Amino acid sequence: MGKLIKMEKYKKAIHVLSVTNEEYRKSLQEIECYQTQLVKDCTIPDLNFSSEYLEKVRECYKEIKSILDRWVINIYNVLKEYPTNLEIVVVSTKKNLTNAMNNISYLLEKGYNDVVAQNLKISMDIIDKNVTSTAKKCEALYTSITHYADKEVLEVGKNLNEMIELLAKNEEVDNQKVKELNDAIHELKKDIAENAIAIGGFLAADAILIGSVVLIGVLGTPLAGVMSAVVFAVPVIVATTYIVLDSIKIDTDRKLVEAKQEKLNLYESDLVLMKECEETYQNYVTKTQDISSQFSKVSEAWNDICKDVSSIKEAVEKALEDMAAGKDTGKETLLEIQKEVQTALDVTQDLEEKVKGVKINEPSVSLANVMPGMSQSELEETLTKAKSVPYSVFILAS
């Protein structure tokens, strides 16, 4: 009997797919949050920078908007469908592994049979083709995400950072006052997020976005007024999540922001806005790199699955060839193969239970007029009456 390559990589890879499936879904939802915030950050009708900077600043905002559009157009829909496609290939693999086990058991108990042997080959071929196709698709997706996260996104972030550094050198800017206001805004953001009450297990990522967007609505001019408050929502947002905006701590934070804001000139106020945009963008950069790292593991896992499936498929073909020729090694090899296929079936069934019915539903963006001091009931009423649009439509249309 020749050396049989055990399906150790298959087992480990299936575990990786189980873990990363949850990780990447969370990262994708956080990306949706930051993208929605960035759309609002970049929607600024009037700027107070001098003419020598104004066009460059506008170009920075256009670059950010363009990078968001490219994510939605080139990557988002494929990522969104991955859990559904994963379930399809896992269900198919389990079905064909089950068929393979039945055929192997028959051959071991009753001896070689051409029809049964052919059915076993067909099951292994289907598994091999399915995992190979999935591996190629995941590798292509990983390549796209990596190019986006490690090249396109970073280039735009570098341009934004350089623009802010240039603006900060202007003689009209008191950078200490700008820093103090940014720090106060950061504290307000944190407290809004901490005071978000999640009911029914709503995703924490949504609270991050809700906090940051509502922040824009609670600040007075000139920091507010340049954009409307937007609440990121799923269809059941009203039934699942509310934000406590009448917190004493939040009210104290807001008053501190307003006091510091009054000390800034218009140029400095615009610079504060750009710094807030940069902070959101850096969070976005981090999340795109997170999802790139997660899909690196996914792609590697599928490649490992392909290797083990290919090896076991070859072993099956050799065992059947030996059995057909009446060699004892054929049955001995098939007996070892049976153990490996059973192990593969067990872990595949475990994965099926975890991924079955798991989908990523595209969120909506609700255009709600959220105001400071709203009670939960007032917020619920406002959200109920507000119109909403699908996330991808909102990004591309803005």
C-alpha positions in Angstrom: 0.0 0.0 0.0 1.4 3.4 -1.0 1.7 6.3 1.4 -1.7 7.9 2.0 -1.7 11.6 2.7 -4.1 12.2 5.6 -6.5 15.1 5.4 -5.0 17.1 8.2 -4.9 20.3 6.2 -8.6 19.8 5.4 -9.5 19.7 9.0 -7.5 22.7 10.0 -8.8 24.7 7.0 -12.4 23.9 7.8 -11.9 25.4 11.3 -10.3 28.5 9.8 -13.3 29.0 7.5 -15.6 28.7 10.5 -13.7 31.3 12.5 -13.1 33.8 9.7 -16.7 33.7 8.5 -17.8 35.5 11.6 -14.7 37.8 11.8 -15.1 39.0 8.2 -18.8 39.6 8.6 -18.1 41.9 11.6 -15.4 43.7 9.6 -17.7 44.2 6.7 -20.4 45.8 8.8 -17.8 48.1 10.4 -16.7 49.1 6.9 -20.3 49.9 6.0 -20.4 52.1 9.1 -17.3 54.1 8.4 -18.1 54.5 4.7 -21.5 56.0 5.6 -19.8 58.4 8.0 -17.2 59.3 5.4 -19.8 60.2 2.9 -21.2 62.7 5.3 -17.8 64.0 6.3 -17.0 64.7 2.6 -20.3 66.4 1.9 -19.2 69.9 2.7 -20.8 72.7 0.6 -18.7 75.6 1.8 -15.2 75.8 3.0 -13.3 78.8 4.4 -9.8 77.9 3.3 -8.0 80.4 1.1 -8.0 80.0 -2.7 -4.5 78.5 -2.8 -5.7 75.5 -0.7 -9.4 75.3 -1.6 -9.1 73.3 -4.8 -6.7 70.8 -3.3 -8.9 70.3 -0.3 -11.9 69.6 -2.5 -9.8 67.2 -4.5 -9.0 65.3 -1.3 -12.7 64.9 -0.5 -13.4 63.8 -4.1 -10.6 61.1 -3.8 -12.2 59.8 -0.6 -15.6 59.6 -2.3 -14.1 57.9 -5.3 -12.4 55.3 -3.1 -15.7 54.5 -1.4 -17.5 54.1 -4.8 -14.8 51.7 -6.0 -15.3 49.5 -2.9 -19.1 49.3 -3.5 -18.7 48.7 -7.3 -15.8 46.2 -7.3 -15.8 44.4 -4.0 -18.8 44.8 -1.8 -21.4 42.7 -3.6 -19.0 39.7 -3.9 -18.1 39.9 -0.2 -21.8 40.2 0.7 -22.6 37.0 -1.2 -19.7 35.0 0.2 -21.6 33.5 3.2 -24.4 32.3 0.9 -21.8 30.8 -1.6 -19.9 29.2 1.3 -23.1 27.5 2.5 -23.8 26.2 -1.1 -20.3 24.6 -1.5 -20.3 23.2 2.1 -23.7 21.6 1.6 -22.7 20.1 -1.7 -19.4 18.8 -0.3 -21.2 17.2 2.6 -23.6 15.5 0.3 -20.9 14.1 -1.9 -18.7 13.0 1.0 -21.8 11.1 2.3 -22.2 9.5 -1.0 -18.5 8.6 -1.1 -18.8 7.0 2.4 -21.7 4.9 1.3 -19.9 3.7 -1.9 -16.7 3.0 0.1 -18.6 1.0 2.7 -20.3 -1.0 -0.1 -17.0 -1.8 -1.8 -15.3 -2.8 1.5 -18.2 -5.1 2.5 -19.2 -6.6 -0.9 -16.1 -6.3 -3.0 -15.4 -4.4 -6.2 -18.3 -3.3 -8.4 -17.9 -1.2 -11.5 -21.0 0.9 -11.0 -20.3 1.6 -7.4 -16.7 2.4 -8.2 -17.8 4.8 -10.9 -20.2 6.5 -8.5 -17.4 6.9 -6.0 -15.2 8.6 -8.6 -18.1 10.9 -9.6 -18.6 12.1 -6.0 -14.8 12.8 -5.6 -14.7 14.6 -8.9 -17.6 16.9 -7.9 -16.0 17.7 -4.6 -12.7 18.4 -6.3 -14.3 20.7 -8.9 -16.3 22.6 -6.3 -13.5 23.3 -3.9 -11.1 24.2 -6.8 -13.6 26.6 -8.2 -14.2 28.2 -4.8 -10.5 28.5 -4.2 -10.0 30.3 -7.4 -12.8 32.7 -6.7 -11.5 33.4 -3.2 -8.0 34.0 -4.4 -9.3 36.5 -7.0 -11.4 38.3 -4.3 -8.4 38.4 -1.9 -6.3 39.9 -4.7 -8.8 42.6 -5.3 -9.2 43.4 -1.6 -5.5 43.5 -1.0 -4.8 45.8 -3.9 -7.6 48.1 -2.6 -6.5 48.0 1.0 -2.8 48.1 0.6 -2.5 50.4 -2.3 -5.6 52.5 -3.3 -6.8 53.2 0.2 -3.4 54.1 1.6 -2.6 56.5 -1.3 -5.7 58.5 -0.6 -5.0 58.5 3.1 -1.5 59.8 2.5 -2.8 62.6 0.4 -5.4 63.6 3.1 -2.7 63.6 5.8 -0.3 65.7 3.7 -3.1 68.2 3.0 -3.9 68.5 6.7 -0.3 69.0 7.6 0.0 71.7 5.0 -3.1 73.5 6.3 -1.9 73.3 9.9 1.1 75.4 9.0 -1.0 78.4 7.9 -0.4 81.4 10.1 -4.2 81.7 10.7 -4.2 78.4 12.6 -3.7 78.0 16.4 -3.0 74.3 16.4 -3.3 74.1 20.2 -6.9 75.3 20.0 -7.6 72.9 17.1 -6.2 70.0 19.1 -8.2 70.9 22.2 -11.4 70.9 20.2 -10.6 67.6 18.4 -9.9 66.0 21.9 -13.2 67.3 23.2 -15.0 65.9 20.1 -13.3 62.6 20.6 -14.5 62.5 24.2 -18.0 63.3 23.1 -17.9 60.5 20.5 -16.7 58.0 23.0 -19.5 58.9 25.5 -22.2 58.7 22.9 -21.0 55.3 21.9 -20.8 54.1 25.5 -24.3 55.4 26.1 -25.8 53.5 23.2 -28.3 50.9 24.5 -28.4 47.7 22.4 -31.6 45.7 22.7 -32.0 42.3 21.2 -28.3 41.7 20.5 -27.9 44.5 18.0 -24.4 44.7 16.4 -21.9 46.9 18.3 -20.5 48.2 15.0 -23.7 50.1 14.4 -23.4 51.9 17.6 -20.0 53.3 16.5 -21.6 54.8 13.4 -24.7 56.0 15.1 -22.6 57.7 17.7 -20.3 59.4 15.2 -23.0 60.6 12.9 -25.3 61.8 15.6 -22.3 63.7 16.8 -22.4 65.9 13.7 -26.1 66.7 14.4 -25.5 67.8 18.0 -22.7 70.3 17.3 -23.6 73.9 16.6 -22.4 75.9 13.6 -19.9 76.0 11.9 -19.1 72.4 12.7 -22.7 71.3 12.3 -25.1 72.6 9.8 -22.8 71.5 7.0 -24.5 68.1 7.0 -27.7 66.5 8.2 -27.7 63.8 10.9 -27.8 60.3 9.5 -28.6 57.2 11.4 -27.3 53.9 10.1 -30.0 51.3 10.3 -31.3 47.8 9.5 -35.0 47.4 8.8 -35.7 46.8 12.5 -33.6 49.6 13.8 -36.4 51.1 15.9 -37.2 47.8 17.6 -33.6 47.0 18.3 -31.5 50.1 19.1 -31.9 53.4 20.7 -29.4 56.0 21.7 -29.5 57.9 25.0 -28.9 61.5 23.9 -30.1 63.1 27.2 -27.1 61.7 29.2 -25.7 64.3 31.7 -22.2 63.3 30.7 -23.0 63.8 27.0 -24.6 67.1 27.7 -21.5 68.2 29.6 -19.2 67.0 26.7 -21.3 68.8 24.2 -21.2 72.1 26.1 -17.4 71.8 26.3 -17.2 71.3 22.6 -19.4 74.3 21.9 -17.3 76.5 24.2 -14.0 75.5 22.6 -15.6 75.8 19.1 -16.5 79.5 19.8 -12.8 80.3 20.1 -11.9 79.1 16.6 -12.0 81.1 13.4 -13.6 79.7 10.3 -10.3 78.4 8.9 -9.6 76.5 12.1 -13.1 75.1 12.2 -12.7 73.7 8.7 -9.4 72.1 9.8 -11.1 70.5 12.7 -13.6 69.0 10.3 -10.8 67.6 8.1 -9.1 66.1 11.1 -12.3 64.4 12.1 -12.6 63.1 8.6 -9.0 61.8 8.7 -9.7 60.0 12.0 -12.7 58.2 10.4 -10.7 57.5 7.3 -7.9 55.9 9.3 -10.4 53.7 11.1 -11.7 52.7 7.6 -8.1 51.9 6.5 -7.7 49.6 9.5 -10.9 47.8 8.7 -10.1 47.3 5.0 -6.7 45.8 6.1 -8.4 43.6 8.6 -10.7 42.1 6.0 -7.8 41.7 3.7 -6.0 39.7 6.4 -9.1 37.7 7.0 -9.5 36.8 3.4 -5.9 35.9 3.2 -6.7 33.1 5.7 -9.8 32.2 3.7 -7.9 31.9 0.5 -5.1 29.9 2.1 -7.7 27.6 3.7 -9.4 26.8 0.4 -6.0 26.1 -1.2 -5.2 23.6 1.6 -8.6 22.0 1.1 -7.9 21.6 -2.6 -4.6 19.9 -1.9 -6.0 17.3 0.5 -9.1 16.7 -1.7 -6.8 16.2 -4.8 -4.6 13.8 -2.8 -7.5 11.7 -1.5 -9.1 11.7 -5.0 -5.9 10.3 -6.5 -5.7 7.7 -3.6 -9.3 6.7 -4.3 -8.5 6.2 -8.0 -5.4 4.1 -7.3 -7.3 2.0 -4.7 -10.1 1.3 -7.2 -7.6 0.4 -9.9 -5.9 -2.1 -7.5 -9.2 -3.6 -6.4 -10.3 -4.0 -10.0 -7.0 -5.9 -10.6 -7.7 -8.1 -7.6 -4.8 -6.7 -5.5 -5.1 -6.8 -1.7 -3.5 -3.3 -1.5 -6.6 -1.8 -3.1 -8.9 -2.8 -0.2 -6.3 -1.9 2.4 -5.9 1.6 0.9 -9.6 2.0 0.7 -10.0 1.1 4.3 -7.6 3.9 5.3 -9.3 6.3 2.9 -12.6 5.5 4.6 -11.2 6.9 7.9 -10.1 10.1 6.3 -13.3 10.7 4.4 -15.3 10.1 7.6 -13.2 12.7 9.4 -13.7 15.1 6.5 -17.4 14.5 6.6 -17.6 15.1 10.3 -15.8 18.5 10.2 -17.7 19.5 7.1 -21.0 18.7 8.8 -19.9 20.8 11.8 -19.2 23.7 9.4 -22.5 23.4 7.7 -24.3 23.8 11.0 -22.5 27.0 11.7 -22.9 28.6 8.2 -26.4 27.4 7.4 -28.8 30.3 6.9 -26.1 32.8 7.6 -26.5 35.8 5.3 -25.4 39.4 5.1 -28.3 41.6 4.5 -27.5 45.0 3.0 -28.3 47.7 5.6 -30.1 50.9 4.9 -29.2 54.5 5.7 -32.0 56.3 7.4 -32.2 60.1 6.8 -33.5 61.0 10.3 -33.5 64.5 11.8 -31.9 63.5 15.1 -31.6 66.3 17.6 -29.7 66.6 21.0 -31.8 65.9 24.1 -34.2 63.4 22.3 -35.7 60.8 24.5 -35.8 57.2 23.4 -39.5 57.5 22.5 -38.8 60.7 20.5 -35.9 59.0 18.7 -38.1 56.0 17.9 -40.8 58.2 16.4 -38.3 60.1 14.4 -36.7 57.0 13.0 -40.1 55.5 12.2 -41.1 58.4 10.1 -37.7 58.8 8.3 -37.1 57.6 4.8 -34.2 55.2 4.2 -32.2 54.0 1.2 -30.0 50.9 0.7 -26.4 51.4 1.9 -24.9 50.8 -1.6 -27.3 53.3 -3.2 -26.6 55.9 -0.6 -22.8 55.6 -1.2 -23.0 55.8 -5.0 -25.6 58.5 -5.1 -24.0 60.8 -2.6 
